[in-house]
Amino acid sequence: MKKILVAYYSLTGKTKAMAEYIAEGVRIGGHDAEVRKISEIGAGKDLDGYDGYLFGCPTYHRDMTDNMKTFLFLAKTADLKGKAGGAFGSHTHSGDAPGLIFDTMEHVFKMDMGSLGPFLLKEQIVDTDEGLRACQQYGRAFAQQLQVE
Ligand SMILES: Cc1cc2nc3c(=O)[nH]c(=O)nc-3n(C[C@H](O)[C@H](O)[C@H](O)COP(=O)(O)O)c2cc1C
């Protein structure tokens, strides 16, 4: 069983809900998932000991949030090269943040980003059955990618 960190920021709770549903999907896929707020992660060494990393934040002003940018500078001090990665977040219209986070994980941290791409969900459906299922499916697919490595 591999261990996945789901680290997120959420202002109004939508991306938090996504993080929890995605973690459920990872567990359904047969792996362990730990959900943490990025504010609880104070040093690069706090990122040691995981086999995969899913980072999430909502889109505000067509960007990732400032605290996610700060977190990514912290994550740069951890050795994430070659580790499995993914990015997610809630939005209303443009949904830029997951793609921007994904881009940093792929091109700066040189992580293995698999074939799923960034996962974004419109906030109107996060708390519906459709939203729950979509998040669980993403988590499960991420877990399944780990199994074929
Ligand atoms: C001031 C403000 C700016 C926003 N800018 C964007 C934006 O540029 N693109 C977008 O898709 N959503 C935008 N949103 C919508 C948020 O991404 C959306 O409400 C999201 O679900 C919030 O997630 P959270 O509950 O995890 O904080 C904005 C919301 C606010 C309040």
The ligand as a MOL file (V3000), in Angstrom:
LIG
                    3D

  0  0  0     0  0            999 V3000
M  V30 BEGIN CTAB
M  V30 COUNTS 31 33 0 0 0
M  V30 BEGIN ATOM
M  V30 1 C -12.9850 37.5940 -5.4440 0
M  V30 2 C -13.1410 36.2860 -6.1710 0
M  V30 3 C -12.4420 36.0410 -7.3310 0
M  V30 4 C -12.6020 34.8400 -8.0450 0
M  V30 5 N -11.9090 34.6500 -9.2010 0
M  V30 6 C -12.1480 33.5160 -9.9210 0
M  V30 7 C -11.5040 33.3330 -11.1680 0
M  V30 8 O -10.7120 34.1480 -11.6280 0
M  V30 9 N -11.7720 32.1950 -11.8550 0
M  V30 10 C -12.6460 31.2400 -11.3970 0
M  V30 11 O -12.8390 30.2350 -12.0710 0
M  V30 12 N -13.2560 31.3770 -10.2070 0
M  V30 13 C -13.0290 32.4930 -9.4620 0
M  V30 14 N -13.6500 32.6650 -8.2580 0
M  V30 15 C -14.5210 31.6050 -7.7450 0
M  V30 16 C -13.8270 30.6390 -6.7710 0
M  V30 17 O -12.7930 29.9400 -7.4180 0
M  V30 18 C -14.8600 29.6180 -6.2720 0
M  V30 19 O -15.8080 30.3000 -5.4440 0
M  V30 20 C -14.2660 28.4360 -5.5490 0
M  V30 21 O -15.2260 27.4130 -5.4790 0
M  V30 22 C -13.8130 28.7650 -4.1330 0
M  V30 23 O -13.2050 27.6170 -3.6030 0
M  V30 24 P -12.9670 27.4090 -2.0390 0
M  V30 25 O -14.3320 27.2100 -1.4100 0
M  V30 26 O -12.1380 26.1830 -1.9550 0
M  V30 27 O -12.2840 28.6350 -1.5030 0
M  V30 28 C -13.4910 33.8510 -7.5490 0
M  V30 29 C -14.1850 34.0810 -6.3450 0
M  V30 30 C -14.0100 35.2840 -5.6590 0
M  V30 31 C -14.7820 35.5040 -4.3680 0
M  V30 END ATOM
M  V30 BEGIN BOND
M  V30 1 1 1 2
M  V30 2 1 2 3
M  V30 3 2 2 30
M  V30 4 2 3 4
M  V30 5 1 4 5
M  V30 6 1 4 28
M  V30 7 2 5 6
M  V30 8 1 6 7
M  V30 9 1 6 13
M  V30 10 2 7 8
M  V30 11 1 7 9
M  V30 12 1 9 10
M  V30 13 2 10 11
M  V30 14 1 10 12
M  V30 15 2 12 13
M  V30 16 1 13 14
M  V30 17 1 14 15
M  V30 18 1 14 28
M  V30 19 1 15 16
M  V30 20 1 16 17
M  V30 21 1 16 18
M  V30 22 1 18 19
M  V30 23 1 18 20
M  V30 24 1 20 21
M  V30 25 1 20 22
M  V30 26 1 22 23
M  V30 27 1 23 24
M  V30 28 2 24 25
M  V30 29 1 24 26
M  V30 30 1 24 27
M  V30 31 2 28 29
M  V30 32 1 29 30
M  V30 33 1 30 31
M  V30 END BOND
M  V30 END CTAB
M  END
